[in-house]
Amino acid sequence: MSILNAKKSITCALLLATLALTQSAYGGAECASLGGGCDDGGDWDPMAKLDEIGTGIYDQAQASANWPAESRKQRWNMSSGSEDSQGEDGAASTIKEDVRADLSAEQSTGRWHEIIIEIDEISNENVLLDVSESAKEHISGSIAIPYQEFLQGDSLKSVPELAEILGNAGISSDDPLVIYGECLPCGGGPSASAYVYWMLKSLGHEDVRILNGYVQDWKDKGLPVSSNATTRPVAEYVPQFTDQYIGSYNYVKSGQAQVVDARTVLEYGSGTIPSAISIPYESVLDGDKLRNVNELDERFFILDKEQQVVAFTNTGFKGSVLWLALEIMGYDARLYSYQNWMANQLIEQRSSDAQE
């Protein structure tokens, strides 16, 4: 490496370190302002606080401890949603809220069935796609494409490459797809299927759902599995790419959307996108499956359903789980990555330094 290149590398490293420290300072102060320690010490339990959202014990008197409500109030100029209606119209207002909640629950249940399919609902018409990274057993008749095949490093491959992979596996853009599988290195759960679902929706695949269960759940029902995946004739996959599910740096920076940090609370406390609200992706899971719509509604109580949401994690992979939950609950949601944010921050920092 030349001395010039070495100097450039050192400069880039210093800039990245500066950005990281800046983000960390912001995040640490933010957590402190919201009543949380953002470290491993103390008895502050962020998941327990999320569980309090939308319940009777969640009120403004506890604002210093209930950081999600305080976050919503400070950043989006919204109330906690827990104040009782006052005045002559209080009862009428409460009735209207109850009706609105019932309608929202009904719509969310409908969205659940549009996106999630139960094992008992699978028919011969469905094309099953196993996206697990190293599955030893598959649901009988499944095609297998490990989710890593869609990736180039931490990002998705190009649209033509993705279309070629799907077509070579015998999948056409008109097939009624059902995705299932786990990312075991990620600790299990639906992150792999959620990410591939997001990818397919971005490719314009309309008829695609996620199986509410895994191979073991299939076996537990006495249904057949196989050690070998199915091979189908090569098909033509015609993508109809859309960016409506994809967050961009400029859009996130504009402040038009609610930005949700779906990483862990510790990561959030170490540095985040300014104005981001912390809702860890684990909070929408019950074990290795998504929570029901009522529980998801509680998790997103601090969000405004009328405003677009951008959810992110470091690469967006695990963030797709929270994005999926937002989609089920009827939010206009996009997926983003913290890596993209930091990379663009670095570019802006370089540009600023060059002008000085």
Phi, psi and chi 1 to 4 in degrees:
 res  aa     phi    psi   chi1   chi2   chi3   chi4
   1 MET       -  134.1  178.1 -175.2  -68.9      -
   2 SER   -71.6  162.4   67.8      -      -      -
   3 ILE   -62.1  -38.6  -65.8  176.6      -      -
   4 LEU   -61.5  -45.9  179.1   58.9      -      -
   5 ASN   -65.1  -36.9  -72.9  -23.9      -      -
   6 ALA   -63.6  -42.3      -      -      -      -
   7 LYS   -63.7  -40.4  -72.6 -177.6  176.7  178.9
   8 LYS   -61.9  -41.6  -72.5 -178.1  177.6  178.8
   9 SER   -64.4  -41.4  -63.0      -      -      -
  10 ILE   -64.2  -41.6  -67.2  171.9      -      -
  11 THR   -61.8  -45.4  -59.3      -      -      -
  12 CYS   -60.3  -42.0  -71.5      -      -      -
  13 ALA   -63.4  -41.7      -      -      -      -
  14 LEU   -65.2  -39.5  -71.8  172.8      -      -
  15 LEU   -64.5  -43.0  -75.0  170.8      -      -
  16 LEU   -62.6  -41.6  -79.8  170.9      -      -
  17 ALA   -63.3  -41.3      -      -      -      -
  18 THR   -61.8  -45.7  -59.5      -      -      -
  19 LEU   -61.0  -43.6  -76.7  170.0      -      -
  20 ALA   -62.3  -42.4      -      -      -      -
  21 LEU   -65.7  -39.2  -72.8  171.5      -      -
  22 THR   -62.1  -47.1  -58.8      -      -      -
  23 GLN   -62.8  -38.3  -65.9  -69.6  -31.8      -
  24 SER   -64.8  -42.7  178.8      -      -      -
  25 ALA   -62.2  -42.8      -      -      -      -
  26 TYR   -62.3  -49.1  175.4   88.3      -      -
  27 GLY   -64.0  -40.9      -      -      -      -
  28 GLY   -63.1  -45.1      -      -      -      -
  29 ALA   -63.6  -37.9      -      -      -      -
  30 GLU   -62.9  -47.1 -172.6   66.3   26.4      -
  31 CYS   -61.7  -40.9  -79.4      -      -      -
  32 ALA   -63.3  -40.6      -      -      -      -
  33 SER   -66.7  -22.6   73.7      -      -      -
  34 LEU   -98.9    9.6  -60.4  178.8      -      -
  35 GLY    87.5   12.3      -      -      -      -
  36 GLY  -114.0  153.8      -      -      -      -
  37 GLY   -86.1  -25.8      -      -      -      -
  38 CYS    57.0   29.2  -69.7      -      -      -
  39 ASP  -142.0 -175.2   55.6   30.8      -      -
  40 ASP   -82.3   -7.0  -69.3  -38.8      -      -
  41 GLY   -88.5  171.1      -      -      -      -
  42 GLY    76.9 -179.5      -      -      -      -
  43 ASP  -110.4   18.8   57.0   -0.6      -      -
  44 TRP   -75.4  117.1 -175.5   69.3      -      -
  45 ASP  -112.1  101.3 -175.7   -8.9      -      -
  46 PRO   -63.0  -35.4   22.8  -33.3      -      -
  47 MET   -67.3  -37.1  -67.8  -54.0 -131.7      -
  48 ALA   -64.9  -37.4      -      -      -      -
  49 LYS   -65.1  -39.4  -62.8  -53.7  174.6 -171.5
  50 LEU   -62.6  -35.4  -78.0  169.4      -      -
  51 ASP   -65.5  -22.4  -76.1  -23.4      -      -
  52 GLU   -80.1  -16.6  -66.9  175.7    6.7      -
  53 ILE   -59.9  131.6  -61.6  173.9      -      -
  54 GLY    79.5    5.4      -      -      -      -
  55 THR  -105.3  171.5   66.6      -      -      -
  56 GLY   -65.3  -24.5      -      -      -      -
  57 ILE   -85.4    1.8   63.2  172.5      -      -
  58 TYR  -100.7   99.7 -172.3   62.2      -      -
  59 ASP  -142.3  174.2   55.6   43.2      -      -
  60 GLN   -68.2  -21.2  -74.8  -62.1  -58.5      -
  61 ALA   -63.6  -22.4      -      -      -      -
  62 GLN  -106.5   22.3  -62.7  171.7  -51.5      -
  63 ALA   -56.1  -36.2      -      -      -      -
  64 SER   -66.9  -28.7   61.5      -      -      -
  65 ALA   -92.0  -34.1      -      -      -      -
  66 ASN   -89.1   77.9  -69.2  -52.9      -      -
  67 TRP   -60.3  -29.7   58.9  -89.4      -      -
  68 PRO   -63.0  -40.9  -23.1   36.3      -      -
  69 ALA   -66.7  -42.5      -      -      -      -
  70 GLU   -63.4  -39.0 -171.9   69.1    6.2      -
  71 SER   -61.6  -45.3  175.0      -      -      -
  72 ARG   -62.8  -42.4 -176.1 -172.4 -165.5 -158.3
  73 LYS   -66.2  -44.5  179.6  179.8  176.9 -178.0
  74 GLN   -71.2  -39.4  -70.4 -179.2    7.0      -
  75 ARG   -93.9  -32.5  -59.5  174.8 -163.0 -151.0
  76 TRP  -116.7    5.9  -53.5  108.8      -      -
  77 ASN    55.7   43.4 -165.7   28.1      -      -
  78 MET  -118.6  155.8  -58.3  175.1 -172.5      -
  79 SER   -78.4  172.2   68.7      -      -      -
  80 SER   -72.1  -15.3   69.8      -      -      -
  81 GLY    85.9   -0.1      -      -      -      -
  82 SER  -104.9   -7.1   61.2      -      -      -
  83 GLU   -66.2  140.7  -65.9   91.8  -14.6      -
  84 ASP   -73.7  145.4  -68.4  -29.7      -      -
  85 SER   -66.8  143.3  -60.6      -      -      -
  86 GLN  -119.0  160.8  -58.6  -67.0  -32.0      -
  87 GLY    87.0 -175.8      -      -      -      -
  88 GLU   -62.7  -32.0  -65.2  179.4   -8.7      -
  89 ASP   -90.9   10.3  -64.7  -29.1      -      -
  90 GLY   -59.1  -48.3      -      -      -      -
  91 ALA   -63.9  -43.5      -      -      -      -
  92 ALA   -62.8  -39.1      -      -      -      -
  93 SER   -63.9  -40.2  176.3      -      -      -
  94 THR   -63.9  -40.4  -59.3      -      -      -
  95 ILE   -62.9  -44.2  -68.0  172.5      -      -
  96 LYS   -60.7  -41.1  -71.0  179.9 -179.4  178.3
  97 GLU   -64.0  -40.1  -71.4  -64.0  -30.2      -
  98 ASP   -63.8  -43.1  -70.7  -17.8      -      -
  99 VAL   -63.1  -43.7  170.7      -      -      -
 100 ARG   -62.3  -39.8 -170.9  177.4  -62.9  116.7
 101 ALA   -64.5  -41.4      -      -      -      -
 102 ASP   -63.1  -42.6  -70.7  -19.5      -      -
 103 LEU   -63.9  -41.0  -72.3  172.5      -      -
 104 SER   -63.4  -41.6  177.8      -      -      -
 105 ALA   -64.1  -40.7      -      -      -      -
 106 GLU   -64.8  -43.4 -176.8  178.2  -14.5      -
 107 GLN   -64.1  -41.5  -68.8  168.7   -9.3      -
 108 SER   -65.4  -38.6  -61.9      -      -      -
 109 THR   -62.6  -40.6  -59.7      -      -      -
 110 GLY   -63.4  -41.6      -      -      -      -
 111 ARG   -64.3  -37.0  -73.5  -76.6  -66.2  168.4
 112 TRP   -55.9  -46.8  174.8  -79.7      -      -
 113 HIS   -74.1  -21.7  -68.9  -65.5      -      -
 114 GLU   -73.4  -30.1  -70.7  177.0   12.9      -
 115 ILE  -104.7  -36.6  -64.1  173.1      -      -
 116 ILE  -108.9  136.6  -53.6  -64.7      -      -
 117 ILE  -120.1  135.6 -175.7  169.6      -      -
 118 GLU   -82.1  156.3  -55.5  -61.8  -31.5      -
 119 ILE   -56.5  -40.7  -68.7  175.7      -      -
 120 ASP   -68.7  -13.6  -64.7  -22.2      -      -
 121 GLU   -92.7   -7.8  -62.9  174.6  -30.7      -
 122 ILE   -66.9  135.4  -65.7  -66.9      -      -
 123 SER  -126.3  174.4   71.3      -      -      -
 124 ASN   -65.3  -17.6  -67.8  -29.3      -      -
 125 GLU   -74.1  -25.5  -64.5  179.0   -2.8      -
 126 ASN   -72.4  140.6  -64.3  120.2      -      -
 127 VAL  -101.7  112.8  176.5      -      -      -
 128 LEU   -87.4  132.3  -66.9  165.0      -      -
 129 LEU  -124.0  113.4  173.2   59.7      -      -
 130 ASP   -90.3  118.8 -171.7  -16.3      -      -
 131 VAL  -109.0   13.3  -63.3      -      -      -
 132 SER   -60.2  152.0  -57.8      -      -      -
 133 GLU   -76.9  -28.3   77.1  -79.8   -9.5      -
 134 SER  -155.4   56.1   56.4      -      -      -
 135 ALA   -70.8  133.6      -      -      -      -
 136 LYS   -92.8  -18.5  -64.4 -179.3  179.1  178.3
 137 GLU  -133.8  146.3  -73.0 -175.5  -41.3      -
 138 HIS  -129.2  154.1  -48.3  -83.0      -      -
 139 ILE   -61.8  131.8  -65.9  172.3      -      -
 140 SER   -53.8  132.1  -69.3      -      -      -
 141 GLY    90.6    1.6      -      -      -      -
 142 SER   -79.8  147.8  -63.6      -      -      -
 143 ILE   -88.3  146.0  -60.6  169.4      -      -
 144 ALA  -121.0  121.9      -      -      -      -
 145 ILE  -134.0  100.0  -52.4  177.8      -      -
 146 PRO   -54.3  136.7  -25.2   35.4      -      -
 147 TYR   -57.0  -25.7   68.4   87.3      -      -
 148 GLN   -63.0  -24.9  -59.8  100.0  -45.9      -
 149 GLU   -65.5  -20.2  -69.4 -168.0   23.3      -
 150 PHE   -87.0   -6.2  -61.1  117.4      -      -
 151 LEU  -105.0  147.6  -59.8  174.2      -      -
 152 GLN  -123.3   96.8 -174.2   71.8   49.9      -
 153 GLY    71.8 -126.2      -      -      -      -
 154 ASP   -97.1    3.2  -69.9  -31.6      -      -
 155 SER  -119.0  162.5  -57.9      -      -      -
 156 LEU   -71.2  151.9  -77.3  172.2      -      -
 157 LYS   -70.0  174.1  -66.9  178.9  178.3  178.3
 158 SER   -67.0  161.0   68.1      -      -      -
 159 VAL   -57.5  -46.7  170.1      -      -      -
 160 PRO   -60.5  -37.2  -25.0   35.6      -      -
 161 GLU   -67.5  -41.7  -71.8  175.1  -49.3      -
 162 LEU   -63.6  -42.1  -64.1  174.9      -      -
 163 ALA   -62.8  -37.4      -      -      -      -
 164 GLU   -67.3  -42.1 -177.7  178.9    7.7      -
 165 ILE   -60.6  -47.1  -67.7  169.5      -      -
 166 LEU   -65.4  -44.4  -68.1  164.9      -      -
 167 GLY   -63.7  -41.4      -      -      -      -
 168 ASN   -64.0  -26.2  -73.1  -17.9      -      -
 169 ALA   -83.6   -1.4      -      -      -      -
 170 GLY    90.1   18.2      -      -      -      -
 171 ILE  -103.2  129.2  -62.3  172.3      -      -
 172 SER  -104.4  163.2   77.1      -      -      -
 173 SER   -70.6   -9.7   48.0      -      -      -
 174 ASP   -99.3   -5.4  -64.0  -36.5      -      -
 175 ASP   -67.0  141.3  -79.2  -29.4      -      -
 176 PRO   -80.0   88.8   27.9  -32.1      -      -
 177 LEU   -81.9  144.7  -82.2 -179.4      -      -
 178 VAL  -128.4  119.2  173.7      -      -      -
 179 ILE   -97.3  141.4  -52.7  166.9      -      -
 180 TYR  -150.6  166.0   73.0   93.7      -      -
 181 GLY   134.4  162.4      -      -      -      -
 182 GLU  -125.4  156.6  -65.3 -174.9   84.4      -
 183 CYS  -104.6   92.9  170.2      -      -      -
 184 LEU   -65.2  -37.6  -64.7  179.1      -      -
 185 PRO   -62.3  -22.0  -25.1   35.6      -      -
 186 CYS   -86.2   -0.6  -53.3      -      -      -
 187 GLY    97.4   14.1      -      -      -      -
 188 GLY    83.0 -171.9      -      -      -      -
 189 GLY    89.5 -178.3      -      -      -      -
 190 PRO   -89.3   16.3   33.9  -35.6      -      -
 191 SER   -60.9  -39.6   53.9      -      -      -
 192 ALA   -65.8  -48.1      -      -      -      -
 193 SER   -69.1  -35.4   53.4      -      -      -
 194 ALA   -65.4  -41.1      -      -      -      -
 195 TYR   -67.5  -42.5 -168.8   74.5      -      -
 196 VAL   -68.3  -35.7  173.8      -      -      -
 197 TYR   -61.2  -46.8  175.4   85.7      -      -
 198 TRP   -59.2  -41.6  169.1   78.4      -      -
 199 MET   -61.2  -46.8  176.8 -162.7   82.1      -
 200 LEU   -66.1  -38.3  -74.1  162.1      -      -
 201 LYS   -63.8  -36.1  -64.5  -60.1  -70.4 -175.1
 202 SER   -69.8  -26.3  -63.0      -      -      -
 203 LEU   -81.2   -2.9  -69.2  176.7      -      -
 204 GLY    87.9   13.7      -      -      -      -
 205 HIS   -74.9  115.0 -158.0  116.7      -      -
 206 GLU   -83.5  -44.6  -66.1 -175.0    3.7      -
 207 ASP   -94.4   80.1 -165.2   -9.4      -      -
 208 VAL  -143.7  134.9   54.7      -      -      -
 209 ARG  -137.6  169.2  -72.1 -164.5  -79.9  176.7
 210 ILE  -111.5  134.1  -64.7  175.3      -      -
 211 LEU   -72.5  133.0 -175.2   67.1      -      -
 212 ASN   -84.8   73.8 -170.3   22.7      -      -
 213 GLY   153.7  176.8      -      -      -      -
 214 TYR  -130.1 -175.8  -53.7   99.6      -      -
 215 VAL   -56.6  -41.8  171.9      -      -      -
 216 GLN   -63.5  -38.6 -172.4   57.4   51.8      -
 217 ASP   -64.1  -38.0  -61.7  -59.2      -      -
 218 TRP   -63.0  -45.5 -173.0  -89.5      -      -
 219 LYS   -64.5  -38.6  -70.2  172.3   65.0  176.1
 220 ASP   -62.0  -22.9  -71.1  -14.8      -      -
 221 LYS   -90.0    5.4  -72.7 -178.5  173.1  -70.7
 222 GLY    76.6   19.6      -      -      -      -
 223 LEU   -92.4  153.6  -62.2  171.5      -      -
 224 PRO   -75.3  143.6   26.9  -34.7      -      -
 225 VAL  -126.6  167.8  -61.7      -      -      -
 226 SER  -144.5  150.2  173.8      -      -      -
 227 SER   -79.9  -12.4   57.6      -      -      -
 228 ASN  -117.8  138.8  -62.9  -47.1      -      -
 229 ALA   -80.2  161.8      -      -      -      -
 230 THR   -81.3  142.3  -67.7      -      -      -
 231 THR  -108.3  128.7  -58.7      -      -      -
 232 ARG  -117.8  156.5  -60.4 -178.3   68.3 -177.8
 233 PRO   -61.0  148.0  -20.7   31.6      -      -
 234 VAL   -57.8  136.3  172.6      -      -      -
 235 ALA  -121.8  169.6      -      -      -      -
 236 GLU   -99.8  119.7 -178.1 -179.3   14.6      -
 237 TYR  -103.4  115.8 -168.0   94.3      -      -
 238 VAL  -105.6  101.7 -178.5      -      -      -
 239 PRO   -74.2  147.5   28.8  -34.4      -      -
 240 GLN  -124.4   74.7  -60.1  -69.6  -27.7      -
 241 PHE   -59.0  138.4  176.7   75.1      -      -
 242 THR  -135.4  142.7  174.0      -      -      -
 243 ASP  -100.0   13.8   62.6   -0.4      -      -
 244 GLN   -69.7  -14.2   71.9  178.4   88.8      -
 245 TYR  -106.0    6.4  -54.3  106.0      -      -
 246 ILE  -115.1  124.7  -57.6  171.1      -      -
 247 GLY   -81.3  149.7      -      -      -      -
 248 SER  -122.4  158.7   68.4      -      -      -
 249 TYR   -60.0  -49.6  175.4   71.7      -      -
 250 ASN   -62.8  -37.2  -71.8  -27.7      -      -
 251 TYR   -68.9  -43.5 -173.9   65.9      -      -
 252 VAL   -62.6  -42.9  170.5      -      -      -
 253 LYS   -67.6  -27.2 -171.9  179.1  177.6 -177.6
 254 SER   -65.8  -22.8   72.7      -      -      -
 255 GLY    81.5    9.5      -      -      -      -
 256 GLN   -74.5  -25.6  -62.0  177.8   59.0      -
 257 ALA  -110.8  158.4      -      -      -      -
 258 GLN   -77.2  125.2  -58.6  167.7   98.0      -
 259 VAL  -103.1  125.2 -179.8      -      -      -
 260 VAL  -115.8  122.3  172.7      -      -      -
 261 ASP   -86.3  109.7 -171.3  -24.6      -      -
 262 ALA   -93.9    7.6      -      -      -      -
 263 ARG   -76.4 -178.7  -58.0  173.2  -58.7  161.3
 264 THR   -67.1  160.2   66.2      -      -      -
 265 VAL   -62.4  -35.0  172.6      -      -      -
 266 LEU   -64.5  -41.3  -66.2  180.0      -      -
 267 GLU   -65.6  -41.0  -71.0  174.5  -60.1      -
 268 TYR   -58.6  -43.6  172.4   78.2      -      -
 269 GLY   -69.4  -20.8      -      -      -      -
 270 SER   -86.2   -7.6  -63.0      -      -      -
 271 GLY   146.7  133.4      -      -      -      -
 272 THR  -149.8  178.6 -169.4      -      -      -
 273 ILE   -75.0  129.4  -64.4  173.3      -      -
 274 PRO   -51.9  136.7  -28.5   35.9      -      -
 275 SER    79.3    2.0  -63.9      -      -      -
 276 ALA   -71.3  142.7      -      -      -      -
 277 ILE  -101.5  137.1  -62.9  172.4      -      -
 278 SER   -87.8  115.9  175.2      -      -      -
 279 ILE  -136.0   91.5  -54.3  179.7      -      -
 280 PRO   -56.5  141.2  -23.1   33.8      -      -
 281 TYR   -61.9  -28.5   81.6   94.4      -      -
 282 GLU   -63.3  -23.1  -59.9  101.0  -37.3      -
 283 SER   -69.5  -16.8   67.5      -      -      -
 284 VAL   -96.6    6.1  -58.2      -      -      -
 285 LEU  -109.7  145.8  -64.5  176.3      -      -
 286 ASP  -119.1   94.2 -177.8    5.7      -      -
 287 GLY    73.9 -121.6      -      -      -      -
 288 ASP  -106.5   15.6   59.7   -0.1      -      -
 289 LYS  -129.5  161.4  -64.9 -176.7  177.3   68.6
 290 LEU   -67.2  146.7  -75.2  172.9      -      -
 291 ARG   -70.0  165.2  -67.6 -179.2  178.2  -86.8
 292 ASN   -73.6  169.9   62.6   49.9      -      -
 293 VAL   -64.6  -32.8  -66.4      -      -      -
 294 ASN   -66.0  -41.9  -69.6  -31.7      -      -
 295 GLU   -70.6  -36.6  -68.3  174.1  -35.6      -
 296 LEU   -64.7  -37.7  -68.4  179.3      -      -
 297 ASP   -60.1  -39.3 -167.2   39.3      -      -
 298 GLU   -66.8  -39.8  -70.0 -179.1    1.5      -
 299 ARG   -63.1  -31.7  -65.7  -54.4 -175.5  -85.7
 300 PHE  -102.3   15.9  -61.9  145.0      -      -
 301 PHE   -59.8  -27.1 -171.2   69.3      -      -
 302 ILE   -82.8   -2.5   57.8  176.3      -      -
 303 LEU   -99.9  152.0  -60.9  176.1      -      -
 304 ASP   -93.7  117.6 -179.6   -1.2      -      -
 305 LYS   -70.3  -15.1 -151.7  163.2 -169.6  175.1
 306 GLU   -87.6   -6.5  -59.2  -57.3  -44.4      -
 307 GLN  -115.2  140.8 -173.5  177.9    7.4      -
 308 GLN   -62.4  149.8 -168.5  174.1   73.6      -
 309 VAL  -120.1  138.7 -177.1      -      -      -
 310 VAL  -119.5  117.5  176.2      -      -      -
 311 ALA  -102.9  143.3      -      -      -      -
 312 PHE  -145.4  151.9   74.3   91.0      -      -
 313 THR  -130.8 -170.6   47.4      -      -      -
 314 ASN   -56.4  -49.1  -72.4  -34.2      -      -
 315 THR  -111.0  -11.9   66.2      -      -      -
 316 GLY    95.8  -10.7      -      -      -      -
 317 PHE   -64.0  -57.8 -172.8   77.4      -      -
 318 LYS   -72.4  -27.4  -69.4 -176.3  176.9 -179.6
 319 GLY   -62.2  -22.4      -      -      -      -
 320 SER   -63.0  -25.3   63.0      -      -      -
 321 VAL   -66.2  -45.6  174.4      -      -      -
 322 LEU   -69.5  -38.2 -166.2  128.0      -      -
 323 TRP   -58.1  -43.3  170.7   85.3      -      -
 324 LEU   -60.6  -44.7  177.7   67.1      -      -
 325 ALA   -62.7  -39.2      -      -      -      -
 326 LEU   -62.7  -41.8  -73.0  165.1      -      -
 327 GLU   -60.9  -44.1  -80.5  -71.8  -58.4      -
 328 ILE   -61.3  -37.7  -71.6  171.9      -      -
 329 MET   -84.4    5.2  -63.0  -53.9  -64.2      -
 330 GLY    86.8   13.5      -      -      -      -
 331 TYR   -79.9  150.1  -71.6   83.8      -      -
 332 ASP   -85.8   95.8 -176.8   -1.0      -      -
 333 ALA  -116.8  148.6      -      -      -      -
 334 ARG  -129.8  158.6  -61.0 -170.9  177.8 -155.8
 335 LEU  -111.9  140.6 -174.7   61.5      -      -
 336 TYR  -142.5  171.9 -172.2   57.3      -      -
 337 SER  -130.1  142.7   75.1      -      -      -
 338 TYR   -67.5  -30.6 -166.0   53.0      -      -
 339 GLN   -59.3  -42.1  -73.1 -175.7   -3.8      -
 340 ASN   -65.1  -39.7 -177.8  -88.7      -      -
 341 TRP   -61.1  -48.8  173.5  -94.4      -      -
 342 MET   -65.9  -37.8  -67.5  -62.3  -73.6      -
 343 ALA   -63.3  -42.8      -      -      -      -
 344 ASN   -71.6  -33.1  -81.1  -78.4      -      -
 345 GLN   -61.9  -39.6  -70.2  -84.5  -71.1      -
 346 LEU   -64.9  -42.7  178.2   58.1      -      -
 347 ILE   -60.4  -43.3  -69.4  170.9      -      -
 348 GLU   -66.4  -36.5  -69.6 -172.6   -3.6      -
 349 GLN   -65.8  -42.3 -177.9   67.4   50.7      -
 350 ARG   -61.6  -43.3  -75.1  173.2  173.7  168.3
 351 SER   -63.0  -41.3  177.1      -      -      -
 352 SER   -64.6  -41.6  177.0      -      -      -
 353 ASP   -66.0  -35.6  -69.6  -14.6      -      -
 354 ALA   -68.6  -27.6      -      -      -      -
 355 GLN   -83.5  -14.6  -66.7  173.6    5.1      -
 356 GLU   -79.9      -  -68.1  179.7   -3.5      -
